């Protein structure tokens, strides 16, 4: 009986050791997979962050270019407004000169007719 019990105990011990070994292997495998997933996640986060940084850089450059263009256009509009005012003033002066010339011509014609 003792011998049989000892034999069963040995078998159970071997079986337990095998189960423990399998569990350790599975645990090691799971730890390795978790480590791989963490690495992949870190790589994906890094790629995402790099893409976001690049997009932000491009957007900032585009915004700056648009602001420069807008400033340039505002300056152009200002100069055009000044030019328009100058042309209006010149037109008014020319109209006045033409009016005076027509009046003088009228006077001369009256004088000549008399």
Secondary structure by P-SEA (a helix, b strand, c coil): caaaaaaaaaaaaaaaaaaaaaaaaaaaaaaaaaaaaaaaaaaaaaaaaaaaaaaaaaaaaaaaaaaaaaaaaaaaaaaaaaaaaaaaaaaaaaaaaaaaaaaaaaaaaaaaac
